[in-house]
Structure formats: structure tokens, C-alpha cells
Amino acid sequence: MRDRARAPLASSKHAAQQLKHRAFLAYKPYRFRVAGAVEPVFRAAHKLRPYRLDPDDWPGTHLPHHEPLTRRTDEALPRRIFVFWTGDNAVSAQRQRGIESLRALNPGLDVVLITPENLNAYLLPTHPLHPSYDSLSFIHRADYLKSYFMQFHGGGYADIKPARNSWEPVFDRMDDSEQWMAGYRVPVRLMTPNDPNPRLEKVMRRCSEVRLGQCSYIARPDTPLTREWWVELNHRMDRYADQLALHPGNARGDNPGYPVPFNALLAQVVDPLQVKYRDALLYDERLFPDHDNYQ
């Protein structure tokens, strides 16, 4: 009798779960549009009660290893934009059009495509790639190189997507400032690092208007931000090394056993550092790329 009584309850619970799942799938394509519509409300509220990150409040993370805001410079930034193609497959025609759009809009900048064939020419003898680099997925190799090139070379970085605007005026703004890094603001709170620390993830949502989008930015080399980014990235690579040797990544890192979560080598490292060093950032929406039709 008891089992018979439980059966309708279990059936109702399963039906409710299925309904919830179907509702989520129906909403999923529109969630960023909805989030974008309400984002101005959140950001207006944040201006009334701004959040200031204190690195010492975050023991056990990479945030307490901070330096004073003393990177003052009058040298011009390298007038170049790096793009990365880390696989051994050919660059697709659509991606090639993205590179050509960057070049067409930026005749005064050197757009440099980094591939496995020319990567060694840009590596410093004193700073070789991590021994586990070749075990990373193609996506994570690009994440790794973003940190390497911004720390040791500086200039611009762009995903291989069609550009919307010239970057040259943004380089000019950087040259006229003492800021360390320029980019577009993360569009919505839903675009977060998905940090495994729920408290830090909550702060990343709270500070969406402070963080820079990951698709394109300009950075001065060897600032406290890029140094801490580079150091933490390599700490993480050390932790993943044994598992990477056993389970190297495929192109996307979605093969069984691959140990590196999607955001672990980029957003989870650099986004909190951007919140920490928010006063050293320059925001310019002209760096926002075209997200459509770039496969």
C-alpha cells in the first residue's frame, strides 16, 4: 500500500522535473536577450552601492598576491594585434575573413597570426612554454597564449571574429593614459567565469560592469595585472600536469578524462584580477567584435 501511495507522488515529481527542463530549454535561446534588457537596472543599482574588492578578504585564492598601483609609463604600446590559431588544421575561410576584417579596419596596426609554425619565434628563452602546453586542448592553448603574449609582448589580442571598428583610436587612448588594459565591458551578468568558489562567482556577477570581455583587449606588458595572471596560470598548469599527461585534450577539450574545466585557464584567473585592479582598466566598446557567422 505504501509503495502504491508513493507511485503517484514519484510520477508527479518526474513530470514536474520534465516540465521544468522543457521550460529551461525553451528559455535558453532568449536568456541573454532578457539579461541584456534588465542589465541597466542592475548596473544603476551597483553605482549606488559600488563594490570594492579587498584582496586580503580572499585567502586561498590568487588575489592576495597584490602589488601597488605603480606601473607608470610613457612608452607607446606596440601597435599590433595578435590572433592565435593553435591547431594543426587549416584556418577556415570564415575565420580567415575575420582576420582580413581586422587588417582592413586597422591599416596602421600589424595584425599578427600566431600558429604552431611561427610560435617559437615569439617565445623568450627565459620563459619557455609550460611542459604541459602541448597536452592542452586547442582552446586552452589559446587561453594560455593570451596570458603569455600580454605579459611578455603587449599590444592587442583578438579572437578570430569579424571586427566592427578600427582599434587605432583605442590604441591612441591607451597611449594617452596610464591604464594597463583596455577592452569592452562584459555585456551581461550571466557571462561569468563559473568559478567553483560560489562566493567569488557571486562577486563576479556583482561586478559584471567592471570586467572586460574575453574576445578582445589591449594590454601593456609586464604590469601587476599581467604578472599575477601569468603566475596563477602556471600554478594551475602545474596542478593539472599529471592528469594532462594521462588525458591530453582534443580540439575542444571535451574528450573523456580531460581535466581542465572550460574557464579554468582564462576567465577564472583574469576576471577577478580585473575587478581587483579596476582602476587600471580602460573601457571602449569599439573592441566588441561581431559574434555572428565566424565558424
N, C-alpha and C positions, 0 to 999 in steps of 0.2 A: 504493500500500500504506500509505504513511504517513497519507494522508487517511482511509483506511478505519479505521485504528487510532485516529485522533483522534475519529471519529464517535461510537463508544460512550462515550468519555470526556465529550464535549460533551453528549451526551444525558443521561448520569448527573448531570452538573453542573446542567443545566437542571432535571431532576427534583428534585434536592436543593433548588434555589432555590425551586421551586414549593411544595415541602413546607414549607420554612421560612416562606414567605409565608402559606400557609394556616394554619400554626400561630400566626403572629402575629395574623392576623385573628380566629382563634378565641379567643386570649388577650386581645385588646384590650378587649372589654367588661368584663373582670374585673380589669384591671391595677391600677386604683385601689383596688379592694377588697383585692387581695393586698398592695399597697403600704401601705394603711392598717393591715393586720394586723401587718406587720413594722415599721411606723414606730416604735412604742415601744422596740424593741430599738436602733434607730439613735440615738434621742434619749437613751436611757440611756447609750449609749457616748459621745455628744457631751458629756454632763455631766461625764464623767470626763476628757475632753480638750477643753475648750471652745476654740473658735476666736475670736480677736480680730483684726479687720480693721485693718490699718495703712494709711491712705490713701496714704502715701508709697511703699508697695510696688506701686502701680498707676499708674505713669506712662503717659500716653497715654489715660487714661480720665477720667471726670468726678469721680473720687473724691478726688484730691489737693487739690481746691479746698475745703478744710475750714475750719471756724470753731470756736472753742472752745465748749464746752457752757455758754453764758452766758445762754440765754434763760430768765430767771426772771421770773415774772409772778404777780400776784394777781388779775388781772381775770378775770371769768367768761367762759366761752365763749359765743358766740352760740348760743342754744337753737333751732337749726334744722337740718334735713336737706335737702340739695339732691339732686334727681334730675334727670337730663338725658334729653331726647328731642330729638335733633339733626336728624332728618329732616323732610321736608315731608309725610310720610304721617301718617295718624291713629294715635294711640296705640291699640293693640289692647285688646279687652275684658279679656284675661287680664293684660296689663301694667297696665291701669287698676286691676284688683283688687289688684295688688301695691302700687300707690301707696296705695290705700284701706286696706290692711292696715297700712302704716306709720303712717298717720294714726290709725287706730283704736287701735293699741297705744301711741301717743305723743301723747295729748291735750295734754300740756304743751309740745310742741315744734311748731315751724312747719315743715311739710313743703312745700318749695317745688319745683314742677315748672318747670324751665327749658326753654323751647322756642325755636325761631327767632323767635317773635313777641315774647317778652319778654326775650330775652338782652341786648339793648342797654341795658336799664335797669340791668343789673348790671355793665356794663363801666366801668372807670375811664378818664377822659380821658387820664391819663398812661400807661395801659397798654392800648392797643387790642389786638385780636386780631392774630395774625400774618397778613401779607398772603396767605399760602397756606392759611389756615384753611378757606376755602370749597372748596378742592380736595381736602380730606381725605375719606376715607370717613366714613359716619355713626359708625361705631365709633371711629375715630381722633379724630373731633371730640369725642366724649365723653371720650376719654383726655386730650385737650388741656384740656378744661374742668375736669376733675378737678384738674389742677395749678393752673389759673388761680384757681379758687374756693377751694382750700385755702390758697394763698399770700395772696390779697388779701381774702378774706372770712372764712374759717374756719368751723368748725361741723362738721356731719356730711355725708357723702356716701353714697348708697346706689344700687346697681344697682336697676333696676325689677324686683324679685323679691319674692315674699311674705316679710314679716318673720316671725320666730319669737318674738321677745321685744320688750319695751319697751327703748328706748335710754336712757330717762331716768336709770336708775341708773348707766349708763356715763358720761353727761354729769356726774353728781354725782361719780363717781370722778375724772374729769378735773379738775373744779373743785377737788377736794381735793388734787390733786397738782400737780407742776410738769412733768409729761410733755408731750411735744409732739404725740404722735399715738397714737390707740388703735385697736385692731382685733382680729380673731381671728387666730390663728396659721394659717399655711398648713398644710393638713391632712397633706399627704404630700410627700416629696422629689421626686416626679415633676412636681409643679406648679412649674416653674421658668421663668425669663424666656427660655429658649432663646437665651442670649446668644451672639453669634458668636465671642466670645473664649472658647475652651474652658476656659482656666484659671479665668476668672471664673465661667463656668457651673458648674464643679465646686464652687467655693466656695458658690454659691447653693444647690446641692443639700446641701452640708455644713451649711448654716445654715437649713434649712427651718423649724426651730422658732423662729427669730428673726424671719423675715419675716412681714409682715401680708398677709392675703388681700386681693385687689383689689376684691371686691364691695361692701365697706362699711367705712368708717372715720370717725373723728372727728379733726380736726386743729386746732391753734392756728394762726392766721395768722402769716405772716412769721417763721418760725423758720429756723435754718440749714438744716434738712432741706427745708422747702418752698421756700426761696430757691434752693438748689442744684438741686432738682428743676426749678423753673421755668427757671432759666438754661440747664441742659442740654437741656431740651425745646426751647427756642427755637434753640439751636445746631443741633439735629437738623433742625428745621424749615427753617433756612437751607440746610442741606446738601441737603435734598430739594426745595427750591423749584423749581429749573429743571425737574426731571423731573415734579413735580406739575403744573406748567403745561402740560406736554405730555400727561400721562396722569392727569387727575383721577380720584379714586376713585368707585366706585359705592357702594351702601349698605354692603356688607361689605368693600370693598377687594380683591375677588378678580377684578377685570377685568384684561385683558392690559395690561402696561406700568406698572401702578400700582406706585410704587417703595417704599412704606413697608411693611416687614415687620410682621406682626401685633402683636408685643410691643415694637416699637421705640420707641414714644412713651409707654409706661407702665411695664411690669414691668422692662424693661432699664434704665430710668432710676431708678425709685424703689426697687426691691428692693435693689440694692447700697447705696443711701443708708440704708435701714433697718438693714442689717447694720452699716454704719459707725456709725450713731447708735443702736444697740440700747439703750443705757442710757436713752434718752429716750422709749422706747415703753412703752405700757401695753397689756396683753393682756386681752381679755374676750370669751369665746365667745358672749356674748349678741348680738353683732353678726353672727353667722354666719346668712346668710339661707337660705330654702328654695330649693334648686336645682331642684326638680321643677315641671313644669307652669307655666312662666312665659312661653311663647312668645306 
